Amino acid sequence: MRPKKVALLTAGGLAPCLSASIAGLIERYTQIAGDIQIICYRGGYKGLLLGDSIAVGAAERATAGVLRRHGGSPIGNSRVKLTNVKDCVKRGLVKEGQNPLQVAAEQLVRDGVDVLHTIGGDDTNTTAADLAAYLAKNNYQLTVIGLPKTIDNDVVPIRQSLGAWTAAEQGALFFERVVAEHGANPRMLIIHEVMGRNCGWLTAATAQAYHARLDKTELAPGLGLTRERLAVHGVYLPELSLDIAAEAARLKAVMDRVGNVNLFISEGAGVESIVAEMTAKGQEVPRDAFGHVKLDAVNPGKWFGDQFSKMLGAEKVLVQKSGYFARAAPANTEDLALIQRCCEHAVECALRRESGVVGQDEDRGDTLRAIEFTRIKGGKPFDVGVAWFGELLRGVGQPMGAIAASSGHH
C-alpha cells in the first residue's frame, strides 16, 4: 500500500551527509510523490519518544536544497537506544515502568507514519529494526528505511558509508594547518587523532588524502620547508598490532634526522591497552548508552603521546583531534553523488514498502539495494591488505614487518 505519511530522523554522531540526505529525501518525494506528507523528528529518537516533530510544508520543501551546502543536522541528533530502558528513564524520555519501544511505536501510530527514514550508523539502524519488529508483533506495518551514516566506514556489509570520503578530505585539510606547528618547538611530536572506534579506514584514508595534497605543495628545502618535515611518519590503526619499542626506535631515528615526528592515530588504536591499565588500577571505564567505551574520556592520543615522547626524546607533544572538524563538514562532490543515488533508491523502496538499509551490498556485487536489517552490524574492520594502504605505509617508511595485521577482513 502506498504510504500517506513519512518521517525522517537523524541519529548518532554527526557525519558530512546528514543535511544533504534530508534534502535529497525531501526533494525526491516532492518530485515524484508530492502528495505524501513529510515530518522530521527533532533530535533523533529523543524527538520520537517525546513526540517532537517538524511538519515539512511547501516552504520547507522549497528551501530543502540549501541543506546540501551545510554540515551537521538541522533537525538534530541524539544517542538513544530504545532497548536501553534504564538510560531512557534516567534521561526523562520515558517514565518508570514504560517500554521505550512501545512509547515510540504509539507515537508513530498517533502521527500516522507509514515509513520511517533513519539516517545513522549501525546503532541507529539496528534500533530502527527493533522498532519495526516490535510494531510487526503488534500488527502495525511500519516500513523502516535506513541510510548508512558513519565516517568510520565500518558498517557490514556496506561498501561505502555516506560522508566518509568527505571526512577523510576534511581531516587532511585540518592536518595541513596543524603540521605547521612542527616549527614551533625543537623535537616536536605531533599526534593527529582521527575518529574510528573499531575501524581504521578513516585514519588511513585521511593520511592518504593528506599525502596526496602534500604531493601538490610547493616546498623550499634550502630554507627548511621539506617534505620530510611535513610528511606523516606513522599510521596506527585498531586492526594493526603495535610493537612500541621497535616503532620508537624507528621514530627516534626520524626525530634525530628531521627534527620532528608526525603521527596519525585512530582513536580506537590502543584502547584495549588503555582499558586494561584502567581496570588494573581499579578505575571505572566510562561507557555510553550502547556500552561503548567513551573515547574522549580515555584519550587515546594522549596515551600514545605519553608512550612515545620519552622514547623519542621529544621536547614537546601536541595532540590534535580532527573529528569534530571533519564530521560537521558539508558533503563533498563525491559524497553528494552517492547520497543522491541512495536517497532516490530509498524513496523507491518507500513507495513499494520495502524495508532495509540502502547501500552498496558487498555480498551482492556492490549492488545498491535495501539491505536486510538482520545483516547490518557495525565494527567492520579495515582491510589493511589493500594495495593503496601498503603504498601509504611504504611512503611513510613504516615497515609491515614491525606492525603486523591482526585482521584481513573487509
DRENKE-914433 format. One record per residue (C-alpha): x, y, z; residue number from 1; residue in three letters. Coordinates in Angstrom, 1 decimal. Example, Ala and Ser with C-alpha at 12.3 -4.5 7.8 and 13.67 -1.06 7.14 Angstrom:
<marfis>
(marfi (12.3 -4.5 7.8) 1 ala)
(marfi (13.7 -1.1 7.1) 2 ser)
</marfis>
This chain:
<marfis>
(marfi (0.0 0.0 0.0) 1 met)
(marfi (1.4 3.4 -1.0) 2 arg)
(marfi (2.4 5.4 2.1) 3 pro)
(marfi (0.5 8.5 3.0) 4 lys)
(marfi (3.0 9.9 5.5) 5 lys)
(marfi (6.7 9.5 6.0) 6 val)
(marfi (9.0 10.6 8.9) 7 ala)
(marfi (12.7 11.4 8.9) 8 leu)
(marfi (15.2 11.3 11.7) 9 leu)
(marfi (19.0 11.6 12.1) 10 thr)
(marfi (20.8 10.0 15.0) 11 ala)
(marfi (24.2 9.1 16.5) 12 gly)
(marfi (27.2 11.3 15.9) 13 gly)
(marfi (27.4 13.8 13.0) 14 leu)
(marfi (28.7 12.9 9.6) 15 ala)
(marfi (29.0 15.0 6.4) 16 pro)
(marfi (25.9 13.6 4.8) 17 cys)
(marfi (23.0 14.3 7.2) 18 leu)
(marfi (21.9 17.7 5.8) 19 ser)
(marfi (22.3 16.5 2.2) 20 ala)
(marfi (20.4 13.3 2.9) 21 ser)
(marfi (17.5 15.3 4.4) 22 ile)
(marfi (17.5 17.5 1.3) 23 ala)
(marfi (17.7 14.5 -1.0) 24 gly)
(marfi (14.7 12.7 0.6) 25 leu)
(marfi (12.5 15.8 0.8) 26 ile)
(marfi (13.2 16.8 -2.8) 27 glu)
(marfi (12.8 13.3 -4.2) 28 arg)
(marfi (9.4 12.9 -2.5) 29 tyr)
(marfi (8.4 16.3 -3.8) 30 thr)
(marfi (9.4 15.4 -7.3) 31 gln)
(marfi (7.7 12.1 -7.7) 32 ile)
(marfi (5.2 11.8 -4.8) 33 ala)
(marfi (4.3 15.3 -3.7) 34 gly)
(marfi (1.1 14.2 -2.1) 35 asp)
(marfi (2.9 12.2 0.6) 36 ile)
(marfi (3.2 14.1 3.9) 37 gln)
(marfi (6.6 14.5 5.5) 38 ile)
(marfi (7.6 15.2 9.1) 39 ile)
(marfi (11.0 15.3 10.8) 40 cys)
(marfi (11.6 14.2 14.4) 41 tyr)
(marfi (13.8 16.7 16.3) 42 arg)
(marfi (16.8 15.2 17.9) 43 gly)
(marfi (16.6 11.6 16.6) 44 gly)
(marfi (14.9 9.0 18.7) 45 tyr)
(marfi (14.6 11.5 21.6) 46 lys)
(marfi (12.2 13.5 19.4) 47 gly)
(marfi (10.3 10.4 18.5) 48 leu)
(marfi (9.8 9.4 22.2) 49 leu)
(marfi (8.7 13.0 23.1) 50 leu)
(marfi (6.5 13.5 20.0) 51 gly)
(marfi (8.6 16.5 19.0) 52 asp)
(marfi (8.4 16.9 15.2) 53 ser)
(marfi (8.5 19.4 12.3) 54 ile)
(marfi (5.9 19.4 9.6) 55 ala)
(marfi (7.6 19.8 6.2) 56 val)
(marfi (5.3 22.1 4.2) 57 gly)
(marfi (5.6 23.9 0.9) 58 ala)
(marfi (8.1 26.5 2.2) 59 ala)
(marfi (10.3 23.8 3.8) 60 glu)
(marfi (10.2 21.7 0.5) 61 arg)
(marfi (11.2 24.8 -1.5) 62 ala)
(marfi (14.3 25.5 0.7) 63 thr)
(marfi (15.4 22.0 1.3) 64 ala)
(marfi (18.2 22.2 -1.3) 65 gly)
(marfi (20.0 24.8 0.8) 66 val)
(marfi (20.9 22.0 3.2) 67 leu)
(marfi (23.3 20.4 0.8) 68 arg)
(marfi (25.7 23.4 1.4) 69 arg)
(marfi (25.7 22.8 5.1) 70 his)
(marfi (27.1 20.3 7.5) 71 gly)
(marfi (25.6 18.9 10.7) 72 gly)
(marfi (21.9 18.1 11.0) 73 ser)
(marfi (19.4 20.9 11.2) 74 pro)
(marfi (16.8 18.6 12.7) 75 ile)
(marfi (19.3 17.5 15.4) 76 gly)
(marfi (20.7 14.2 16.6) 77 asn)
(marfi (20.9 12.2 19.9) 78 ser)
(marfi (22.3 8.9 21.1) 79 arg)
(marfi (19.2 7.0 22.3) 80 val)
(marfi (18.9 3.2 22.3) 81 lys)
(marfi (15.2 2.2 22.6) 82 leu)
(marfi (16.0 -1.2 24.2) 83 thr)
(marfi (18.1 0.5 26.9) 84 asn)
(marfi (15.2 1.2 29.3) 85 val)
(marfi (17.3 2.3 32.2) 86 lys)
(marfi (19.0 5.0 30.2) 87 asp)
(marfi (15.7 6.3 28.6) 88 cys)
(marfi (14.2 6.6 32.1) 89 val)
(marfi (17.3 8.3 33.5) 90 lys)
(marfi (17.2 10.9 30.7) 91 arg)
(marfi (13.5 11.6 31.3) 92 gly)
(marfi (12.5 10.3 27.8) 93 leu)
(marfi (10.0 7.7 29.3) 94 val)
(marfi (8.5 7.2 32.7) 95 lys)
(marfi (9.4 4.4 35.1) 96 glu)
(marfi (7.6 1.2 34.0) 97 gly)
(marfi (7.2 2.3 30.4) 98 gln)
(marfi (8.8 0.4 27.5) 99 asn)
(marfi (10.6 2.9 25.1) 100 pro)
(marfi (9.8 0.7 22.1) 101 leu)
(marfi (6.1 0.9 23.0) 102 gln)
(marfi (6.3 4.6 23.6) 103 val)
(marfi (8.0 5.2 20.2) 104 ala)
(marfi (5.6 2.8 18.4) 105 ala)
(marfi (2.5 4.5 19.9) 106 glu)
(marfi (3.9 7.9 18.8) 107 gln)
(marfi (4.4 6.7 15.2) 108 leu)
(marfi (0.8 5.4 15.3) 109 val)
(marfi (-0.5 8.7 16.6) 110 arg)
(marfi (1.4 10.6 14.0) 111 asp)
(marfi (0.1 8.3 11.2) 112 gly)
(marfi (3.6 7.4 10.0) 113 val)
(marfi (3.8 4.7 7.4) 114 asp)
(marfi (7.5 5.0 6.5) 115 val)
(marfi (10.3 5.9 8.8) 116 leu)
(marfi (13.6 7.0 7.3) 117 his)
(marfi (16.5 6.7 9.7) 118 thr)
(marfi (19.8 8.3 8.8) 119 ile)
(marfi (22.5 7.0 11.0) 120 gly)
(marfi (25.1 4.3 11.7) 121 gly)
(marfi (24.7 0.7 12.7) 122 asp)
(marfi (23.3 1.6 16.2) 123 asp)
(marfi (20.7 3.9 14.7) 124 thr)
(marfi (19.5 1.4 12.1) 125 asn)
(marfi (19.5 -1.7 14.3) 126 thr)
(marfi (17.4 0.4 16.8) 127 thr)
(marfi (15.0 1.1 13.9) 128 ala)
(marfi (14.9 -2.6 13.1) 129 ala)
(marfi (14.0 -3.3 16.8) 130 asp)
(marfi (11.2 -0.8 16.5) 131 leu)
(marfi (9.9 -2.3 13.2) 132 ala)
(marfi (9.9 -5.8 14.7) 133 ala)
(marfi (8.0 -4.6 17.8) 134 tyr)
(marfi (5.4 -2.9 15.6) 135 leu)
(marfi (5.0 -6.0 13.4) 136 ala)
(marfi (4.3 -8.1 16.5) 137 lys)
(marfi (1.6 -5.7 17.4) 138 asn)
(marfi (0.0 -5.7 13.9) 139 asn)
(marfi (1.2 -2.3 12.8) 140 tyr)
(marfi (3.1 -2.4 9.5) 141 gln)
(marfi (5.8 0.2 9.6) 142 leu)
(marfi (8.4 0.4 6.7) 143 thr)
(marfi (11.8 1.4 8.0) 144 val)
(marfi (14.4 2.5 5.5) 145 ile)
(marfi (17.9 3.4 6.8) 146 gly)
(marfi (20.7 5.4 5.2) 147 leu)
(marfi (24.2 4.4 6.3) 148 pro)
(marfi (25.9 7.4 8.0) 149 lys)
(marfi (29.3 6.8 9.6) 150 thr)
(marfi (32.6 8.5 8.9) 151 ile)
(marfi (34.3 5.3 10.2) 152 asp)
(marfi (33.0 3.4 7.0) 153 asn)
(marfi (32.6 0.3 9.2) 154 asp)
(marfi (29.1 -0.9 8.5) 155 val)
(marfi (28.7 -4.6 7.5) 156 val)
(marfi (28.0 -5.3 4.6) 157 pro)
(marfi (28.1 -1.8 3.1) 158 ile)
(marfi (30.9 -0.9 0.7) 159 arg)
(marfi (30.9 2.9 1.4) 160 gln)
(marfi (29.1 4.8 4.1) 161 ser)
(marfi (27.8 8.3 3.4) 162 leu)
(marfi (30.0 11.1 4.5) 163 gly)
(marfi (33.2 9.1 4.9) 164 ala)
(marfi (35.0 10.4 1.8) 165 trp)
(marfi (34.3 14.0 2.9) 166 thr)
(marfi (35.6 13.3 6.5) 167 ala)
(marfi (38.9 12.0 5.1) 168 ala)
(marfi (39.3 15.0 2.9) 169 glu)
(marfi (38.5 17.4 5.8) 170 gln)
(marfi (40.8 15.6 8.1) 171 gly)
(marfi (43.6 16.1 5.6) 172 ala)
(marfi (42.8 19.8 5.4) 173 leu)
(marfi (42.8 20.0 9.2) 174 phe)
(marfi (46.3 18.5 9.4) 175 phe)
(marfi (47.7 20.9 6.8) 176 glu)
(marfi (47.2 23.6 9.5) 177 arg)
(marfi (48.3 21.5 12.4) 178 val)
(marfi (51.6 20.3 10.9) 179 val)
(marfi (52.9 23.9 10.7) 180 ala)
(marfi (53.3 23.6 14.5) 181 glu)
(marfi (56.4 21.4 13.9) 182 his)
(marfi (58.4 24.5 13.7) 183 gly)
(marfi (57.1 25.9 17.0) 184 ala)
(marfi (59.5 23.9 19.1) 185 asn)
(marfi (62.6 21.7 18.6) 186 pro)
(marfi (62.0 18.0 18.6) 187 arg)
(marfi (58.2 18.3 18.2) 188 met)
(marfi (56.0 15.2 18.4) 189 leu)
(marfi (52.6 15.9 16.7) 190 ile)
(marfi (49.8 13.4 17.1) 191 ile)
(marfi (46.8 13.7 14.8) 192 his)
(marfi (44.0 11.6 16.4) 193 glu)
(marfi (41.3 10.6 13.9) 194 val)
(marfi (37.9 9.2 14.7) 195 met)
(marfi (37.5 5.4 14.3) 196 gly)
(marfi (36.5 3.2 17.2) 197 arg)
(marfi (36.9 -0.3 15.7) 198 asn)
(marfi (37.9 0.6 12.1) 199 cys)
(marfi (41.0 2.3 10.9) 200 gly)
(marfi (39.7 3.2 7.4) 201 trp)
(marfi (39.2 6.9 8.1) 202 leu)
(marfi (42.7 7.3 9.6) 203 thr)
(marfi (44.3 5.5 6.7) 204 ala)
(marfi (42.1 7.4 4.1) 205 ala)
(marfi (42.9 10.7 5.8) 206 thr)
(marfi (46.6 10.1 5.8) 207 ala)
(marfi (46.4 9.1 2.1) 208 gln)
(marfi (44.4 12.3 1.3) 209 ala)
(marfi (46.9 14.4 3.2) 210 tyr)
(marfi (49.9 12.9 1.3) 211 his)
(marfi (48.0 13.5 -2.0) 212 ala)
(marfi (47.7 17.2 -1.0) 213 arg)
(marfi (51.4 17.2 0.1) 214 leu)
(marfi (52.4 16.0 -3.4) 215 asp)
(marfi (51.0 19.3 -4.8) 216 lys)
(marfi (52.6 21.5 -2.2) 217 thr)
(marfi (55.4 23.9 -3.1) 218 glu)
(marfi (58.5 23.4 -0.9) 219 leu)
(marfi (61.6 25.4 -0.1) 220 ala)
(marfi (64.2 22.7 1.1) 221 pro)
(marfi (67.0 25.1 1.5) 222 gly)
(marfi (65.0 27.2 4.0) 223 leu)
(marfi (63.9 24.1 6.0) 224 gly)
(marfi (60.5 23.6 4.3) 225 leu)
(marfi (61.0 20.0 3.3) 226 thr)
(marfi (58.6 17.2 2.5) 227 arg)
(marfi (60.0 15.0 5.2) 228 glu)
(marfi (59.2 17.5 7.9) 229 arg)
(marfi (55.6 17.8 6.7) 230 leu)
(marfi (55.1 14.1 6.0) 231 ala)
(marfi (53.3 11.5 8.0) 232 val)
(marfi (55.8 9.3 9.8) 233 his)
(marfi (53.5 6.7 11.3) 234 gly)
(marfi (49.9 5.4 10.9) 235 val)
(marfi (48.3 3.4 13.8) 236 tyr)
(marfi (45.0 1.5 13.5) 237 leu)
(marfi (42.9 -0.8 15.6) 238 pro)
(marfi (43.5 -3.6 13.0) 239 glu)
(marfi (47.2 -3.5 13.5) 240 leu)
(marfi (49.3 -4.8 16.3) 241 ser)
(marfi (52.0 -2.5 17.5) 242 leu)
(marfi (55.5 -3.2 18.8) 243 asp)
(marfi (56.0 0.1 20.6) 244 ile)
(marfi (59.7 -0.5 21.3) 245 ala)
(marfi (60.5 -1.2 17.6) 246 ala)
(marfi (58.4 1.7 16.4) 247 glu)
(marfi (60.0 4.1 18.9) 248 ala)
(marfi (63.5 3.1 17.7) 249 ala)
(marfi (62.4 3.8 14.1) 250 arg)
(marfi (60.7 7.1 15.0) 251 leu)
(marfi (63.7 8.3 17.2) 252 lys)
(marfi (65.9 8.0 14.1) 253 ala)
(marfi (63.4 10.2 12.2) 254 val)
(marfi (63.3 12.7 15.1) 255 met)
(marfi (67.1 12.8 15.2) 256 asp)
(marfi (67.4 13.3 11.4) 257 arg)
(marfi (64.4 15.5 10.7) 258 val)
(marfi (63.8 17.3 14.0) 259 gly)
(marfi (60.1 16.4 14.3) 260 asn)
(marfi (57.7 13.4 14.1) 261 val)
(marfi (54.1 13.4 12.8) 262 asn)
(marfi (51.8 10.5 13.7) 263 leu)
(marfi (48.2 9.6 12.5) 264 phe)
(marfi (46.4 7.6 15.2) 265 ile)
(marfi (42.9 6.1 15.0) 266 ser)
(marfi (41.1 6.8 18.3) 267 glu)
(marfi (40.4 3.1 18.6) 268 gly)
(marfi (44.0 2.1 18.4) 269 ala)
(marfi (45.4 1.2 21.8) 270 gly)
(marfi (42.1 1.3 23.6) 271 val)
(marfi (42.4 -2.3 24.8) 272 glu)
(marfi (45.7 -1.4 26.4) 273 ser)
(marfi (44.2 1.7 28.0) 274 ile)
(marfi (41.2 -0.1 29.4) 275 val)
(marfi (43.4 -2.9 30.8) 276 ala)
(marfi (45.5 -0.2 32.5) 277 glu)
(marfi (42.5 1.5 34.0) 278 met)
(marfi (40.9 -1.8 35.1) 279 thr)
(marfi (44.2 -2.9 36.8) 280 ala)
(marfi (44.2 0.4 38.7) 281 lys)
(marfi (40.6 -0.1 39.8) 282 gly)
(marfi (39.4 2.9 37.8) 283 gln)
(marfi (35.9 2.9 36.2) 284 glu)
(marfi (35.9 2.7 32.4) 285 val)
(marfi (33.4 5.3 31.2) 286 pro)
(marfi (30.8 3.9 28.7) 287 arg)
(marfi (27.9 5.3 26.7) 288 asp)
(marfi (24.2 4.1 26.4) 289 ala)
(marfi (25.3 1.5 23.9) 290 phe)
(marfi (28.1 0.1 26.1) 291 gly)
(marfi (30.9 1.6 24.0) 292 his)
(marfi (34.0 3.0 25.8) 293 val)
(marfi (33.8 6.8 25.8) 294 lys)
(marfi (36.9 7.5 23.8) 295 leu)
(marfi (37.1 11.2 24.7) 296 asp)
(marfi (37.3 10.2 28.3) 297 ala)
(marfi (40.1 7.6 27.9) 298 val)
(marfi (42.0 9.9 25.5) 299 asn)
(marfi (44.0 7.5 23.2) 300 pro)
(marfi (46.0 10.4 21.6) 301 gly)
(marfi (47.4 11.4 25.0) 302 lys)
(marfi (48.2 7.8 25.8) 303 trp)
(marfi (50.2 7.4 22.6) 304 phe)
(marfi (51.9 10.7 23.3) 305 gly)
(marfi (52.9 9.5 26.8) 306 asp)
(marfi (54.2 6.2 25.4) 307 gln)
(marfi (56.4 7.7 22.6) 308 phe)
(marfi (57.5 11.1 24.0) 309 ser)
(marfi (60.2 9.8 26.3) 310 lys)
(marfi (61.5 7.1 24.0) 311 met)
(marfi (61.8 9.7 21.1) 312 leu)
(marfi (63.3 12.4 23.3) 313 gly)
(marfi (60.5 14.8 22.3) 314 ala)
(marfi (60.7 18.2 23.9) 315 glu)
(marfi (57.0 18.9 23.3) 316 lys)
(marfi (54.0 16.8 22.4) 317 val)
(marfi (51.0 18.3 20.6) 318 leu)
(marfi (47.8 16.1 20.3) 319 val)
(marfi (45.2 17.4 17.9) 320 gln)
(marfi (41.8 15.8 17.1) 321 lys)
(marfi (40.2 16.4 13.7) 322 ser)
(marfi (37.0 14.5 14.4) 323 gly)
(marfi (34.6 17.4 15.2) 324 tyr)
(marfi (36.1 19.5 12.4) 325 phe)
(marfi (35.7 16.7 9.8) 326 ala)
(marfi (32.4 15.2 10.8) 327 arg)
(marfi (30.5 18.5 10.7) 328 ala)
(marfi (31.6 19.5 7.2) 329 ala)
(marfi (29.1 19.7 4.3) 330 pro)
(marfi (29.4 16.7 1.9) 331 ala)
(marfi (31.9 17.0 -1.0) 332 asn)
(marfi (31.1 16.3 -4.6) 333 thr)
(marfi (31.9 12.6 -4.4) 334 glu)
(marfi (29.7 12.1 -1.4) 335 asp)
(marfi (26.9 14.2 -2.8) 336 leu)
(marfi (26.6 11.9 -5.8) 337 ala)
(marfi (26.4 8.8 -3.6) 338 leu)
(marfi (23.9 10.4 -1.2) 339 ile)
(marfi (21.7 11.4 -4.1) 340 gln)
(marfi (21.7 7.8 -5.5) 341 arg)
(marfi (20.9 6.4 -2.1) 342 cys)
(marfi (18.1 8.9 -1.4) 343 cys)
(marfi (16.5 8.2 -4.8) 344 glu)
(marfi (16.6 4.5 -4.1) 345 his)
(marfi (15.3 5.0 -0.6) 346 ala)
(marfi (12.2 6.7 -1.9) 347 val)
(marfi (11.6 4.0 -4.5) 348 glu)
(marfi (11.8 1.5 -1.6) 349 cys)
(marfi (9.3 3.5 0.4) 350 ala)
(marfi (6.8 3.6 -2.4) 351 leu)
(marfi (6.9 -0.2 -2.6) 352 arg)
(marfi (7.1 -0.5 1.2) 353 arg)
(marfi (10.4 -2.3 1.2) 354 glu)
(marfi (12.4 -2.1 4.5) 355 ser)
(marfi (16.2 -2.2 4.9) 356 gly)
(marfi (19.3 -0.1 4.9) 357 val)
(marfi (20.1 1.4 1.5) 358 val)
(marfi (23.7 0.9 0.5) 359 gly)
(marfi (26.2 -0.9 -1.8) 360 gln)
(marfi (25.9 -4.6 -0.8) 361 asp)
(marfi (29.4 -6.0 -0.7) 362 glu)
(marfi (28.0 -9.6 -0.7) 363 asp)
(marfi (25.9 -8.8 -3.8) 364 arg)
(marfi (28.5 -7.3 -6.1) 365 gly)
(marfi (28.2 -3.8 -4.6) 366 asp)
(marfi (24.6 -3.6 -5.9) 367 thr)
(marfi (22.7 -0.6 -4.4) 368 leu)
(marfi (19.8 -2.1 -2.6) 369 arg)
(marfi (17.8 -2.2 0.6) 370 ala)
(marfi (20.0 -4.5 2.7) 371 ile)
(marfi (18.2 -6.6 5.2) 372 glu)
(marfi (18.4 -5.3 8.8) 373 phe)
(marfi (19.4 -8.7 10.1) 374 thr)
(marfi (22.7 -8.4 8.1) 375 arg)
(marfi (23.6 -4.9 9.3) 376 ile)
(marfi (26.2 -4.6 12.1) 377 lys)
(marfi (29.0 -2.3 13.0) 378 gly)
(marfi (32.7 -2.7 13.7) 379 gly)
(marfi (33.7 -3.9 10.2) 380 lys)
(marfi (37.5 -3.7 10.2) 381 pro)
(marfi (39.5 -2.0 7.5) 382 phe)
(marfi (41.3 -4.4 5.1) 383 asp)
(marfi (44.9 -3.4 5.7) 384 val)
(marfi (45.9 -5.7 2.8) 385 gly)
(marfi (44.5 -3.3 0.2) 386 val)
(marfi (47.2 -2.1 -2.2) 387 ala)
(marfi (46.8 1.7 -1.5) 388 trp)
(marfi (47.4 1.2 2.2) 389 phe)
(marfi (50.5 -0.8 1.6) 390 gly)
(marfi (51.8 2.0 -0.7) 391 glu)
(marfi (50.9 4.5 2.1) 392 leu)
(marfi (53.0 2.7 4.7) 393 leu)
(marfi (55.9 2.4 2.3) 394 arg)
(marfi (55.6 6.1 1.7) 395 gly)
(marfi (55.8 6.9 5.4) 396 val)
(marfi (58.7 4.5 6.0) 397 gly)
(marfi (56.6 2.2 8.2) 398 gln)
(marfi (57.5 -1.4 7.6) 399 pro)
(marfi (54.7 -4.0 7.8) 400 met)
(marfi (57.3 -6.3 9.4) 401 gly)
(marfi (57.2 -4.1 12.6) 402 ala)
(marfi (53.5 -3.7 12.5) 403 ile)
(marfi (51.6 -6.9 11.6) 404 ala)
(marfi (48.0 -7.1 10.6) 405 ala)
(marfi (45.7 -8.7 13.2) 406 ser)
(marfi (42.8 -8.9 10.7) 407 ser)
(marfi (42.4 -9.0 7.0) 408 gly)
(marfi (38.6 -8.9 6.9) 409 his)
(marfi (36.9 -6.2 4.8) 410 his)
</marfis>
